[in-house]
């Protein structure tokens, strides 16, 4: 279950992209005009003349409608699905900078699979990336022992069986890496598909299930793709 305080805070989080700044500025201006229109008949008539209000509509009724829609949209974003804009090339060539994805927020309450692409919140109070959202691929599951030597990755799962990864998506391997880690409960090892240009679990260790935001289920830009980045286990 999500921490109630964390859930509440998500309703007020703002992504400061150029689009969101313009949208929120317009939204704030509209709300201010509607609020003032409640007390000013001339302003209400002006809003009707410029077609923001219908002839029989009041500023108060429209303001209530806008706020209701906003609450519904934010509820969907927090609990069900949310847009995500890829920033950087750590997942190249699977994803590129400015790819627009729709993320399934219910993902961590279902089966979490190796090789799934994951959006999560990075947590490290000492890092300038603290509280930023990252997109990586799940390489290790709870109980796995992961050893990386150069470009060679070996995984032994919690049952002692060797796991063979399909890493056909890796076009840019990293040569000088050395990792040996065993994952605890609810811990996951993640890496970017661009091994030579990704800041991931090889540098700062596994992530916890509570950091997960969700799994991309739809790519909207620059092409429309269902379950983008999916590969067979």
CORDAMO-V967456 format. One record per backbone hydrogen bond with DSSP energy under -1.0 kcal/mol. CO is the residue of the C=O (numbers start at 1). NH is the residue of the N-H. If there is no record, write none. Layout:
<<CO	NH> <CO	NH>>
This chain:
<<3	7> <4	8> <5	9> <6	10> <9	12> <15	17> <17	21> <18	22> <19	23> <20	24> <21	25> <22	26> <23	27> <24	28> <25	29> <26	30> <27	31> <28	32> <29	33> <30	34> <31	35> <32	36> <33	37> <36	39> <40	44> <41	45> <42	46> <43	47> <44	48> <45	49> <46	50> <47	52> <47	53> <48	51> <54	57> <58	62> <59	63> <60	64> <61	65> <62	66> <63	67> <64	68> <65	69> <66	70> <67	71> <68	72> <69	73> <70	74> <71	75> <72	76> <73	77> <74	78> <75	79> <76	80> <76	81> <80	105> <82	103> <84	101> <86	98> <89	92> <90	194> <91	94> <91	95> <96	99> <99	86> <100	220> <100	221> <101	84> <102	217> <102	218> <103	82> <104	215> <106	109> <107	110> <113	116> <116	138> <118	136> <119	213> <119	214> <120	134> <122	131> <124	127> <127	130> <129	132> <132	122> <134	120> <136	118> <137	191> <138	115> <140	189> <141	144> <144	183> <145	156> <146	181> <147	154> <148	179> <149	152> <152	149> <154	147> <155	163> <156	145> <157	160> <161	157> <167	170> <172	196> <175	177> <177	150> <179	148> <181	146> <184	187> <186	209> <188	207> <189	139> <189	140> <190	201> <191	137> <193	195> <194	197> <200	203> <200	204> <201	205> <207	188> <208	211> <209	212> <211	121> <214	119> <215	104> <217	227> <218	102> <219	225> <221	100> <225	219> <227	230>>
